[in-house]
Amino acid sequence: MGVARRVPHAALVMAGAFVVLAVAYWYADRGLGVDSSVYRAGALTLLHGDSLYAPLTTEDSWAPPLPFAYPPIAGLLFLPLTALPSQLGWGLLAALSALALGFAFRESLPERLRSGWRFGALLLSTLVLEPVWRSLGLGQVNLLLMAMVMVDVLLLRGRKGAGFLIGVAAAVKLTPLIFVAHLALTRRWADAARAFGTFVALNLIAALVLPRDTVDFWTNALIDGNDATTNSWIGNQSLNGIFQRLTGESHSALALYAVTSLVALTVGALLVRRLHRDGDNLGALLVTAAVGLLVSPVSWTHHWVWVIPFIGYLITRRNWWALVAVAVVFTGWQFRLVPSGAKSELRWTAADILLGNSYVIAAVLAAPVVVVLTLRGRVLRAGVVPESSRGVGGRG
């Protein structure tokens, strides 16, 4: 079955609703999509011949003056957005994200839940999850990148173009580079080489077209764009973020971050190899995604959209207690209960620390459970491959 045919009808309806909403906002001349407006502003800046990493050219008086924090090739890839008003550009990205959401969720569910009203109800319920509604509301590309990675890892194994989508995703945002390592860990050497080659080729194209911006990004904007080394804001749910908050942005935070990241990468690599060997391709991919979120210097809450296929994974295995825990944590209610912004995170109480770091804490607490279950062989019972692995990675 082709990728397009795997997109469920419920996702098409959701995509259509977002397009209608975008048209309504455009007609009312109201702002919509903070991050999609940044993508568009970056592309407009290029058309004006200005630097991507200086104040951006924008037509949106309502949009905050955020920096362009992506590689120069991303600015080139966002050029089509300049043909649309900002609100319709958001509508395009939101519609594509809805299709990506539907695909990713469907592929992680058991066969009996992949169609009809039950899937429609489950898909609609995902909108209460903070990473999902925030990513959609901002006009982010996280859901699109996740779907590209899932297609590459789970559907294109053994095909000539495998690896290309991961390379493109990594060129837009650097964090998907960890999935190149995933391909290597699962002994897909040619696919890993193709993914990395695509990433390098796209950045070389950008270097030829935008040499000044390329130098500026790799020497300056890469770190400074998101304040990557000292970002203690609550929205940064990564190991670096939690240690910046706990240590008051001291130098010790970077040392703690480096050590725990090395541990996470090592344990994650061992789990990926074991799960892949057992035939649990989706489980292996989810481990890689979780490790990537933890070790990235900045993982905004909307980057955690990988909770969607994880929920499908838990439903397939009927792990209801874990499912309830995930649903409680990732609705994001807890972030409203703690002070944030203006470095108030550096003065959190013990309760604030637990609530304000909940995404990271949930992932860290889940790690030993996953290790124990994997080593005991309970992920695959009696050698039976779960439905999700048969449907999206059955070639081994």
C-alpha positions in Angstrom: 0.0 0.0 0.0 1.4 3.4 -1.0 2.0 6.1 1.6 -0.9 8.3 0.3 -3.3 5.4 0.7 -2.3 5.0 4.3 -3.6 8.5 5.2 -7.0 7.9 6.9 -10.2 9.8 5.9 -10.5 11.3 9.4 -7.2 13.0 8.8 -8.5 14.4 5.5 -11.5 15.9 7.3 -9.2 17.4 10.0 -7.0 18.9 7.3 -10.0 20.4 5.6 -11.2 22.0 8.8 -7.8 23.7 9.3 -7.9 25.1 5.8 -11.4 26.6 6.5 -10.1 28.1 9.7 -7.1 29.6 7.9 -9.4 31.2 5.3 -11.6 32.6 8.0 -8.6 34.2 9.8 -7.3 35.6 6.5 -10.6 37.1 5.7 -10.8 38.6 9.2 -7.2 39.9 8.9 -6.3 38.2 12.2 -2.8 36.7 13.0 -2.4 32.9 12.9 0.7 30.8 13.2 3.6 32.3 15.0 6.3 29.8 13.8 4.9 29.5 10.3 5.1 33.3 10.0 8.8 33.0 11.0 9.3 30.4 8.2 7.6 32.8 5.7 9.6 35.8 7.0 12.8 33.9 6.5 11.9 33.2 2.9 10.9 36.8 2.4 14.2 37.9 3.8 16.0 35.8 1.3 13.9 37.3 -1.6 14.9 40.8 -0.3 18.6 39.8 -0.4 19.1 40.2 3.4 20.6 37.9 6.0 18.5 35.1 7.5 20.2 35.6 10.9 19.5 39.4 11.2 16.1 40.9 11.9 13.7 39.3 9.5 11.7 40.9 6.7 8.0 40.4 7.7 4.6 41.6 6.6 3.0 40.5 9.8 2.7 43.3 12.4 1.1 40.9 14.9 4.0 38.4 14.8 6.7 38.6 17.6 10.2 39.3 16.3 11.6 35.8 16.6 14.9 34.7 15.0 15.3 32.3 12.2 16.9 29.3 14.0 17.1 26.8 11.1 19.8 26.0 8.5 19.9 28.2 5.4 18.5 25.4 3.2 15.3 25.6 5.3 14.9 29.2 4.2 15.1 28.1 0.6 12.6 25.2 1.2 10.2 27.6 2.8 10.1 29.9 -0.3 6.7 28.6 -1.5 5.1 30.1 1.6 5.8 33.6 0.2 3.2 33.0 -2.5 0.5 32.9 0.2 -0.7 35.2 3.0 0.6 34.2 6.4 -2.7 32.7 7.5 -3.1 30.6 4.4 0.6 29.5 4.8 -0.4 28.3 8.3 -3.4 26.6 6.8 -1.2 24.7 4.3 1.2 23.5 7.0 -1.6 22.7 9.4 -3.4 20.6 6.7 -0.2 18.7 5.9 0.5 18.2 9.6 -3.0 16.8 10.1 -2.4 14.3 7.3 1.0 13.4 8.9 -0.7 13.1 12.3 -3.3 10.7 10.9 -0.6 8.6 9.1 1.7 8.4 12.1 -1.1 7.5 14.5 -2.7 4.9 12.2 0.6 3.1 11.5 1.2 2.7 15.3 -2.2 1.2 16.1 -3.5 -2.4 15.8 -5.3 -3.3 12.6 -8.7 -3.3 14.3 -8.5 0.4 15.2 -7.1 1.8 11.9 -10.3 2.8 10.3 -13.9 3.8 10.9 -15.4 5.8 13.7 -13.1 4.3 16.3 -10.0 5.7 14.6 -11.7 9.0 14.0 -12.5 9.3 17.7 -9.0 8.4 18.7 -7.5 10.8 16.2 -9.7 13.7 17.5 -8.7 12.9 21.1 -5.0 13.4 20.2 -5.7 17.2 19.9 -5.9 17.4 23.7 -2.2 16.5 23.8 0.0 19.6 24.3 2.7 18.7 21.8 0.1 18.2 19.2 -2.1 21.3 19.7 0.9 23.5 20.2 2.7 22.2 17.1 -0.5 22.7 15.0 -1.3 26.1 16.6 2.2 27.5 16.0 2.3 26.2 12.4 5.3 24.0 13.2 6.7 21.3 11.0 7.3 18.7 13.7 4.5 16.4 12.7 5.6 16.5 9.1 9.2 15.6 10.0 8.0 12.8 12.3 5.9 11.3 9.5 8.9 11.5 7.0 11.1 9.6 9.5 8.4 7.0 10.1 8.0 6.4 6.3 11.7 6.1 5.8 12.4 3.8 8.7 9.2 1.6 8.7 8.0 1.6 5.1 11.0 2.1 2.8 13.3 -0.5 4.1 14.9 -2.3 1.1 13.9 0.3 -1.4 16.2 2.5 -3.5 15.1 5.8 -2.0 15.3 4.8 1.6 17.1 7.4 3.7 16.3 10.3 1.5 13.4 11.6 3.7 15.5 11.5 6.9 18.2 13.5 5.1 15.6 16.1 4.1 14.1 16.2 7.6 17.6 16.7 9.1 18.3 19.5 6.7 15.2 21.4 7.9 15.9 20.8 11.6 19.2 19.2 12.7 17.7 17.0 15.4 16.5 14.3 13.0 20.2 13.5 12.4 19.9 11.0 15.2 17.8 8.8 12.9 20.8 8.5 10.6 22.5 6.8 13.5 19.3 4.7 13.9 19.7 3.4 10.4 23.3 2.5 11.1 22.4 0.8 14.3 19.9 -1.4 12.5 22.5 -2.3 9.9 20.9 -0.3 7.1 24.3 1.0 6.0 23.3 2.1 2.5 20.2 3.9 3.8 22.3 5.7 6.5 24.8 6.8 3.9 22.0 8.0 1.6 20.4 9.9 4.5 23.6 11.6 5.5 24.6 12.2 1.9 21.2 14.0 1.3 21.7 16.1 4.3 25.2 17.1 3.2 24.2 17.7 -0.4 21.3 20.0 0.6 23.6 22.0 2.9 26.2 22.3 0.1 23.5 23.7 -2.2 22.7 26.2 0.5 26.3 27.1 0.8 26.6 27.8 -2.9 23.4 29.9 -3.0 23.8 31.5 0.4 27.5 31.5 1.4 27.3 34.3 4.0 24.2 32.8 5.7 25.8 29.4 5.7 29.0 30.6 7.5 26.8 32.7 9.9 24.6 29.7 10.8 27.3 27.2 11.5 29.6 29.6 13.4 27.1 31.6 15.3 23.3 31.2 14.8 23.4 27.4 15.5 24.1 28.0 19.2 22.7 31.5 19.6 19.4 31.2 17.8 17.7 29.2 20.6 20.2 30.2 23.3 21.1 26.5 23.2 23.7 26.3 25.9 21.8 28.3 28.6 18.2 27.8 27.8 16.4 27.3 31.2 12.9 28.3 30.0 10.2 25.7 30.9 9.5 25.1 27.2 12.9 23.4 26.8 12.1 19.8 27.9 15.5 18.3 27.4 18.3 17.1 29.7 20.1 20.4 29.1 17.0 22.3 30.0 16.4 20.5 33.3 20.0 20.9 34.4 20.0 24.6 33.4 17.0 25.0 35.7 18.4 22.9 38.6 21.8 24.6 38.6 20.8 28.2 37.9 22.5 28.1 34.5 25.9 27.4 36.0 28.8 25.7 34.2 28.1 22.5 36.0 24.9 22.2 34.0 26.8 21.5 30.8 28.9 18.8 32.5 25.9 17.1 33.9 24.2 17.3 30.5 27.2 15.8 28.8 27.5 12.8 31.1 23.7 12.0 31.2 23.5 12.4 27.4 26.3 9.9 27.0 24.5 7.5 29.2 21.2 8.0 27.3 22.9 7.5 24.0 24.6 4.3 25.2 21.6 2.7 26.7 19.4 3.8 23.8 21.8 2.3 21.3 21.7 -1.1 23.1 17.9 -1.0 23.3 17.6 -0.2 19.6 19.8 -3.1 18.7 17.9 -5.5 20.9 14.4 -4.4 19.8 15.4 -4.4 16.2 16.8 -7.9 16.5 13.6 -9.0 18.1 11.6 -7.6 15.2 10.1 -4.7 17.1 10.9 -2.0 14.5 8.4 0.6 15.9 9.7 0.1 19.4 13.3 0.6 18.3 12.3 3.8 16.4 10.5 5.2 19.5 13.5 4.6 21.7 15.7 6.6 19.2 13.1 9.4 19.1 13.0 9.6 22.9 16.8 9.6 23.2 17.0 12.4 20.6 14.5 14.5 22.5 16.5 14.1 25.7 20.0 14.8 24.4 19.1 17.7 22.1 20.3 20.9 23.7 16.8 22.4 23.1 13.7 20.2 22.8 10.6 22.4 22.9 7.5 20.8 24.2 6.0 20.8 20.7 9.0 18.6 19.6 7.5 15.8 21.8 4.9 14.9 19.1 6.5 11.4 19.1 4.1 10.8 22.0 1.5 10.0 19.2 3.0 6.8 17.9 4.0 5.9 21.4 0.4 6.0 22.5 -0.5 3.7 19.5 2.3 1.4 20.6 0.9 1.2 24.2 -2.7 0.6 22.8 -1.4 -2.2 20.7 0.2 -3.9 23.7 -2.8 -3.0 25.9 -0.6 -1.3 28.5 -3.5 0.7 29.9 -1.7 2.0 33.1 1.2 3.4 31.0 -1.3 4.8 28.6 -3.2 6.7 31.3 0.1 8.1 32.7 1.2 9.3 29.3 -2.2 10.9 28.6 -2.0 12.7 32.0 1.5 14.0 31.6 1.3 15.1 27.9 -1.9 17.2 28.1 0.4 19.8 29.5 -1.9 21.0 32.3 1.0 21.0 34.8 2.9 23.8 33.0 0.1 26.3 33.8 0.7 25.6 37.6 4.3 26.8 37.8 5.9 30.2 37.2 7.8 30.5 33.9 9.6 33.2 32.0 12.0 35.9 33.0 14.3 33.2 34.6 11.6 32.4 37.2 12.4 28.7 36.5 15.7 29.2 38.5 13.7 29.9 41.6 11.3 26.9 41.5 10.2 25.0 44.5 10.4 21.2 44.7 6.8 20.9 43.5 7.5 23.3 40.6 10.6 21.2 39.6 8.5 18.0 39.4 5.7 19.6 37.4 7.8 21.9 35.2 10.2 19.1 34.1 7.5 16.5 33.7 8.3 15.5 30.1 11.9 14.8 30.9 11.1 13.1 34.2 8.5 10.8 32.5 11.0 9.7 29.9 13.8 9.1 32.4 11.5 7.1 34.7 10.3 5.0 31.8 13.8 4.1 30.7 14.5 1.4 33.4 11.1 -0.1 32.8 11.8 -0.4 29.1 15.2 -1.9 29.8 13.7 -4.5 32.1 10.9 -5.4 29.8 13.2 -5.7 26.8 15.7 -7.8 28.6 13.0 -10.2 29.9 11.7 -10.5 26.4 8.2 -9.3 27.3 8.0 -6.9 24.4 7.5 -9.8 22.1 5.6 -12.6 23.8 6.2 -16.2 22.7 8.0 -14.9 19.6 4.8 -13.3 18.2 5.4 -10.1 16.3 3.0 -7.3 17.4 0.5 -6.0 14.8 2.2 -2.7 14.5 5.5 -4.3 13.6 3.9 -6.5 11.0 2.2 -3.6 9.4 5.0 -1.1 9.2 8.3 -3.0 9.4 7.7 -6.5 8.5 10.7 -6.9 6.2 12.9 -7.4 9.3 
